[in-house]
Amino acid sequence: MPPLIDPRRGDVEDDASSTKVWSLASLAGWVLVEISLPKLLLSWLLLVGLPCLLLGVAPLAATAWMSTVSRTALEAFSGVAPFVALAAALIVAGVGGRPAFRLAERSFWSLNALAVQPSFVLCREAMRHFVGRRLSLWFRRDGARVGQVTAVAAAVLMSCLAGAAAWLAWPHSRWIGSWGDLASPLTLLGASFANSVVLFGAYVACGSLAWGAADAAMGQPRTLESHDPEAGGKVWRVAHLSDLHAVGERFGFRIESGRAGPQGNARLAATFEALARAHAAEPLDLVLVTGDMTDAGRSSEWAEFLEALDTLDPALRERMLFIPGNHDVNVVDRSNPARLDLPFSPGKRLRELRALGLLADLQAERVVVAGAKATFDATLSEWLAPHGQALATFVRTGRGKRGRDVSTLWDEAFPMVRLPETPDGLGVILLNSNADTHFSFTNALGMLPAEQERRTTAVIRAHPEASWLVALHHHLVEYPRPTRSLSERIGTALINGSWFLRQLKPAARRVVVMHGHRHVDWTGRCGDLRIVSAPSPVMGRPYFWIQRFGVADGRLTLLKPQRVDLGQPPHVATPPVAKAGEFET
C-alpha cells in the first residue's frame, strides 16, 4: 500500500505563497492577518513618513533661515556682533545648504518611486485589464488604440484625484516658517505633512497628464508579424534563458507554483543538457540568462545553480552572461509573503551582495562596469577588488566596520556591459530592474533607476556604429492581449517601463531588448524598438529559443530563431503566436 503521507510529494505548506494556487486577494488577506504591525509601522515611518516630513519642512526651514539672515543683515550695519552672526549664518548655509537640498530632493524622488508612479501604473493597468476583460472583441481588434485611450483616461483620473488632494490640504499648509515653530512640534508636524500633500498633489496633477500623453503618443506594443530576412554577413547566435528558479532541496517546490509546478532541479539539468547539445551542433556566440537563476536567492539555491553550471563545458560557460531577477534579491521569506525587512536590516543588502559576488565569479572578466563616473573602463573584477574584503566580511557576518564601503556597491555595479569586439559589432548591456522593496508580497515589482538609464545612454552614444542587446529582467510593456487577472498586470510591473522605452527610442534601430520575468514567449515591437520575452523552460513549457541577429544597413536585424526542446535535438521553427488571453504558464 502507498504510504499514508509521502513527504516527497510535499503538502499544503509548499503552496503557502503560490500565486498559481491562491488568488492575489487570498494572499493579501493572509498578509493582513500575519504581518508584523510594529515592523510595518516602523517601515512606513522610515520609507514614507520621514521623507514626507523632510519634504514638507524644507520650505519652512528655508524661509526661517532667510528671515534670520535678512534681519541680521539689517542689524549688521550697526555693530560688529550682528556682522559676525551674518557671516556665520552664510558659512553654515554654504556648508549645510547643499546637503539639506539633496536630502529634500532624495525625499521627493523616494516618495515618487514608492507611491506616485506605482499609483499611476496601478490606475492605468487596472483600466486596461477592465477593458480587456469586458470588451475583449474590441481589444483583439485594436489593442493599440485601447492602450492609448486608457493611458489618457488614467492620466485624467489621477490628475483630478491629485488636484483634489492638494486643494483639500491647502488650508492646512503653511509656507512661511520661523524658529519659534520648534516650540509647537505637533503644529509643525501637521503643517509639514500638509505641505507634502500640496507639493505632490500639484506635481501629480500636472505630471500625470504629461505621463499619459507620452504613453499614448509612443508606439504601442504589437506582436511581431515576421522576422527580418536573411541578408548574409555575420550572424550572432544568442541562447536566451530566463527564470530557471533553482531550488535548494532535492524535492523542493517553487514559491510561485507550489505543488502545481515542477519539483527539484531535474528541469534545470535538462535545460543545460539541451544547451550543451545545441552548442555542440553549432557554436553559440552568447548565452544570455535574464534573471531568476534561483527561487529565493538563498545560499543553498545558488549552490545548486553553480553545481548545474559545472556540468557545462568551460568554453560554453565563458559565453554566459547573467543579470539578477526579483527572486534572486527581493524574496524576504519564501514561505511567508507577510514577512518584511526593515529598511536598515541586513537581509536585503545580504541578498544583493551575495548575488553581486556570484555574478563577479561568473562573468568578472567579460563585462565592464560604469561606476559612479560612467567611464566603463574597469572590468567587474577590477572594480570590485578594492571592496573585496568589506564585501566578504558583510556576507559572512551581516555587519562590519567597513559596512559603509559596500552600501552603494549594488546600485553602482549596473549597468554591466559586454563591449562589442569590433566598432560595428554586437554589445550587451546588463541592467538591474528590481525595485527596492522590503516586502515579500511586493517582491516582483520592478523599477529602473534614472542613473542606469543615463549610463546606458552614455555607452550607446560612445559606440555609434555598434548594435546592442539591452537585457533586463522585467518587461518594458504589457503584452497586447487581455489578462486573466489584474495581478498579472500590477503585481509584476516595471513601474517606469514606458519611460525607459522612450529613452531607448533614439537608438531603436540598433537595439533589441531581451527580458524574462513573466515566463511568456512573446516577440513584439513598440515603434522601431524590438522586444523579446523569454519563456521559462523550468516553470513553463520545456523549451527555449536561440535568437539570431545580423546587421543590415546599420540596423540590427532579428532573424528567425531556433527552438531548442528539452530532451530533443534542436530544430528551426517560427515561435508560436499566442491567442488573445492565452499565456504560457
N, C-alpha and C positions, 0 to 999 in steps of 0.2 A: 504494500500500500504506500502511496506517496506520503511524505511527512505532513503532519497537520500544519506546521508552519515551516516554510522553506526560506531562510534568511537570504539565500542567494537571489531570490526573486524580488526582494525589497518589500516594503509595506507602505502604508499611508504617510508615514513620516517623510518618505522620499518625494512626496508630492507637495510638501508644505509650501514651497514658493513657486510652484509651476503655473505659468500663465496658460498652459495648454489644458490643464485640469480644472483650475479655478478661474472664475471671471475676475476682471480688474476690481469690480465692486466687492466681491467676496474678499479679495486680498486687502483692499482698503479697509473693510470692516475689521478684519483681523489686526491690521496695523493699529487702528484706533484703540482696540482693546489691549494689545500687547505693548504698545510703545511706552518708553520711559518718559513720563511727563516732565520730571526735573531736567533730564537731558534735552528734551525738546524745547523747553522754555529757555534754558541756557543757550542752546544753539540759535534759537530765534533772536535772542537778545544780542548775541555776538554777530550774527550774519545779517540781521535786518534792523533791529533796534538801534544798535550802536552807529551804523552808517547813517540811518535817518537822523539821529541826534546830531552827529557831526556835521551833516549837510545843513540841517536847519539852524544850527547855532552859528554857522560861519558868517552869515550877514550881520547877525547881532554882534559878534565879536569884532568884525571888521569896522562896523560903524562906531562901536565903543572906542576902539583904538584911534580911529580918525578924529573923533571928538576930543579925545585926550590930547592928541598931537596938535590939533588946531588951537586948543585952549592954551597949551604950553607954549606954542609959537608966539601967541599974542603977549604972553607974560614974559617971554624971553628978552624982550627989549627993555625991561625994567630991572634986570638983575642977572647975576651970574648963575645962581642956582636953577632958575627955570630954563636957562640956556643949556645947562648940563643935563637937566632932565629931558629936554627935547632931543639932545644928541644921543642920550641913552636909548630913548624910545625909537629913534631912527635906526640905531645899531641893532636893537632887538628885532625890528621889522626886517632889516636886511638879512639877519641870520636865521630868524624863525619864520619869516613870511612865506618863503618858497616851500619849506616842508609843510606848513599849515595849508597852503593852497593845494599841494599834492595830496594831502590827507583828505581834503574835501573832494578833490577830483576822483580819487580812488573810491571814496564812499559812493559818489554818484554812479560811476560805472559798475561798481559791485552790485548796487541795487538794480541797475538797468539789466545786468545779466541774470540776476537772481529772480527778479519779479516782473519787470516790464516786458522784455522781449518774450519770455515764456508765456505771459498772458496774451500777448498779441498772436503768437503762434497757436495757442490753445483755441482762441476765438476763431481764427481763420480755418484751422483744420477741422474744428467741430462743424463749421458751416459746410465745408467741403464733404465731410462724411455724411451729413444730413442730406445734402443734395444728391450725393452718390447713391445713397440707400433709397431715398424716396422718389427720386427722378432718374432712375438708373438708365432708362432708354435715352433720355437727353444726354446723360453723362457719356454713354457709349458713343453717341453720335458726335458730340462736340465737347470732349473733356477739357480742351484748352480754353474754350470760352467759359466753361464753368469755373476754371481756375482764376480767370481774370475777374469775373463778376464777384466771386466770393472774396477775393483779395480786397476789392474796393469796399464791399459790404462790411467786412471785418474791420477795415480801417475806419469807416464812418462810425460804426458802433463803438469801437474803442475810443475814438476821438470824443464822442458825445459823453461816454461814461467818465473819461478822464477830465473833460471840461466841467462836468457836474461836480466831481470830487473837489476840483480846485475852487470852484465857486462856493461850495459849502464850507471849505476850510478857510477861505479868505478872511471872514470876520474874526477868526481866532488867531490869525497870523500877525506877526509884528516884525518890522524890518529895521527899526532903529533901536539900538541897544545901548546900555550903559553898564559900567562895572557894578552899579548898585543892584542890577538884576540878580547877582550872585546871592543876594540876601534872601531871595524868594525862589529857591530851586524848582519847586513844583510849577510855579508860573512860567519860569524859563523853559522847563521841560515841555509844557503844553504848547508854548509858542514855537519851540523848535520843531516839534513834530508837525504842527500846522504849516510851518514854512516848508517842510519837506513835501507835504501833500500838495501844496500850491505849486512848488517848483516842478515836481514830477507830473502833476496834472497838466500844467501848461506844456511841458515837454512832450508828453504822450499825446495830448490833443493835437499838437502840430506834427509831431514826429510820425504818428501812426498814419496820418494822411499821406505823408511822403513815402513811408514803407509800402502802404497799399498801392500807391500809384506806381512805384518801382516794380513791385511784384507783378502787377497787371501788365506793365509795359514790356517786361522782359520776355524772352522766348519761353513759352510754356512747354513742359515736358511732353514728348511724344515718343512712342515706341519706334525704334529704327526699322524702316521698311526693308532696307537691303544694305549689305556691306559694300565697301569700295571694291572696284575691280582690281585684279592683279595687274601690276604695271612693270614688273621686272625690278631689278635692283635689290638692294639689301632688304631682307625680311627678318624682323626680330620675333622670336617665339617666346612668349611670356606665359608661363603657367600661373593661373590666378587661383589661389587657395584662400579660403576665409572661414572663420568660425569653426575651428577644429575642436574646441571645447574639451581638451584633455582633462580627465578626472584622475584623482589620486588613489582610487581604490579599484581593485580588480572587478568588483561587482557594483561599482558606483553608478548612479544616475545623474543626469544633468539637471541643474536648477530649473531651467525653462520648461523642460518636458516631463520631468519626473519619470514615472514608470511607463509613460506613453512614448518615450524615446529610447534610443539605443543604450545599452548597458556596457560599462567598461570601455576599453580603448581599442577594440578589435577594428572598428571602422577607421580609426586614425591610422592603425598599422596598414590596413588595406589601401588607404589613400596614399601613403608613402610608397607602398609597393607599386601601385599604379603609376605614380610619378616617376619612379625609377625605371619602369618598363618604357614609358613614353620617352624619357631622356635617352635610354639605350637605343631606341628605334631611330630617333632623330634628335640630336643635342638641343637642349633648351638654352636660350640666352639668359633668361632670368626666371626665378620663381618668386612671385610676389604674394606674401601672406598678409592680408589686410585685417589683422586683429582677431581677438578672442582665441588665442592659442590655448588658453586654459579656461576652465569653467568658473573659477572664483579667485584666481591669482594666488593660490596657496603654494607653499614650497613643494609639497608632495606632487601637486599637479604640474608645476614647472619641471620637476624631476622626471615625471613620466613623459612629458613632451620632449625633453632633451634625450631621454633613452630612445624614444622613437626616432628622433633625428639621427642618432648614432648608427641606425641601420642603413642610412643612405651613404652612397659613395661620397668621399670628401670633395671630389670635383663638382658634384651636384650641390652639396651644401654651400660651396663657395659662391654659387649663383643665387642664393636665397636672401631675400630682404624681408624685414618684419616691421610692423607697426603695432602699437598696443590697442586693444579693444576695451570696451567698458567692463567686460568680465575679467579682464586682466588686472584692473586697478580700482574699480568702483564698487565691487560687491563687498559689503561690510561683513555679512554673515550669510552663508549660502542656505541655511535652514530657517532663517528668520528675517523676513522683509521689514519687520518693525525695528530692527537694530539700526542704530545710527552712531556715527563717530562724532565726538565733539571736535570743533574746528582746530583745537590745539592738541588733540590726542595724536599719538604717533602712528596709528593704524593706517590712515590714508597715505601718509608720507612713506611708510614702510612698503606698502604695496607698489607705489610708484618707483621707489628707488630699487626695489627688488627687480621690477621689470626693466628699469634702465640698466642695471648691472648686467642682466642676462642679455639684453639687446647689445650691450658692448661686447660681450663674449661672442655673440653670434655674427655680428656684422661690423666689428670695430674698425677694421682697416678698409672697408669697402664704401663707407659713407663719410662725408664731411659734415661738420656742424657749424651753424651760423654763429652761435654765441651772442652776446649782448650787442656786438658791433656789426653783425651780419656780414662778416668777411668771408666765411666759407673756405678758410684756408687751413683748417686743422681737422684731422680725422677724429672720429669719435673716441678712439683710444687715447690720442694725444690730448684731446680736450678734457677728458676725464682724469688723466694722470695726476694732476695736482690735487684732485679731490678724492683720490682712491682710498686713502686711509680714513678720511672722515666718512665716506660712504660706507666702507666696510664696518666701521665702528657703529654707525647708526643702524645698519641692517642687523648687526649682531646683538645690539643692546637696546635699540629704540631711543637712545639718547646719546649724549656725549658732549664734551667741552667744545667740540667744533661742529655742533649741530647746525649752527647758523650757516656754515660753509656749504651745506647741502640743501638748504631750504629753497633755493631757486634753481637748482640743477635741472629738475624735471621740466620747468617752463622754458628754460634757455636751451634745452637739448634739441628742440624741434623748431623748424623742420630739419630733418637729416636728409642729406642729398647725395645721391649717386650721380656724379658728374658724367656727362657724355664722353666717350672715348675720343671722339673727333668733334670739331666745331659744329658739324651738321649731324651729329649722332643723336642717340636717344638717351636722355637722362631720366632719373626718377626722383621725385620729391616726396618724402615720407612725413606725414603730418600726424599730430595727436589731436583728435577731435573730441576727446572725452571731456564732459562738463565737470566742473569742480564740485561734485556732490559728496555729501557725507552720509547718505541715507540709502540703504539697500533698495527701498521701494522706488527710488528715482535713479537707480544706477545706470539706466540705459540712455538717459538724455545726453545730447552732445552739444558742444559749444566750441567754436573755433576762435581763439583769441586774435585780436587785431594785429598783434605783434607777429604772429605766424603768417598772417596774410601779407604783411609788409615784407617779411623776409622772403616769402615765396615769390612775390612780385619782383623783388630785387634780383633773385637768382635767375628768373626767366629773362629779365631785361639784360642781365650780364652776358647771356648766351643767345644772341638774337637769331642765330641760324639753327639752333638745336631744337629738337622736339622733346616733349616731356610727358611722362606718366605722373599724374598727381594722385597719390594714394592716401586715403583716409579711411577710417572705419565706418563712420556714419554716412548716410545717404544725403546728398545735397537737396534733393527734391523728392516729394512723394510721387509714386508711380501713377501714371494716368489711368487709374482704374478704381472702382469703388472698393471700400474695405469692409470686412465683415464686422469689425468692432472699432469703436473710437480709440481704444487703447493702442491699436496698430498704428494710428497716426500720431497720437500725442505722447505715448509712453516711450517712444524710441527716437524722437525727432532730433535733428540737428537744428538747434534753435535759430541760428543765423545762417542757415544753409543758403537761402536765396540771396543773401547779402554777399556771401563768398562767391557764389556763382557769378554775380555781376562783376566781381573783381577779376575773375578769370576771363571775362568776355573779350577783352582786347587781344588776348593770346589764344583764343579758342581754336584757331586753325592748327596750332602747333601743340595742342594739349588734349589728352584723353584722361578723364577722371575715372578711377577704379576704387570700388569700395565693397564692403560686405554688410554685416550687422543685421540685415533683415532676412537673410537666408533666401532671398528671392533672386531667381535667374531672370535678369532683365537687361536689355541693351537699348538705350534710347538717346535722345538729344534734347537740349534746350537751345534753340537757335543753332549756332555752329558748334557748340560745345557737346562732344560725345561723352556719354556716361555708361560705364559698365558695372553692373551689380553682380556679385558672385553668389552662387548658391552655396550651401554648406554640405559638403559630401558626407559629413558625420551626422548632422542633425536632420538633413533633408534627404532628397533622392541621391543615390550613390554614384555621383559623377562630378567632374569639374571640367573646366574649359582651359585650353591653351589658346590664348589670344594671339593674333598675328598682326604685326604692324609694319608698315612701309612708309616711304616718303615719296610724294609726287607733287611737283610744282611748289615746293616749300610747305606743303600741307602734310601733316601726319595722317596716314590712311589707316583705317580699321578694316582689316581683311577678314575673310570667312574664317572662323575659329575652328579648332579641332577639339572634339569632345572626347574625354577620357572616362570610361566607365570603370568602376572598381571591380577588379576580378576579371576584366575582359580586356583584350587588346584595344588600343585607341583606334578610332575611326573618324573620318572627316564628316561633319554634318552641319546643318544650319540649326542654331538654337531655336527651340520651340517658342512661339509667341503665346503667352498665356492669355486665356479669355478674360474678359472683364470680370472682376470679382474673384479670379482664381489665383491662389498663391501657392508657392512652394512651402511646405511645412516640414 
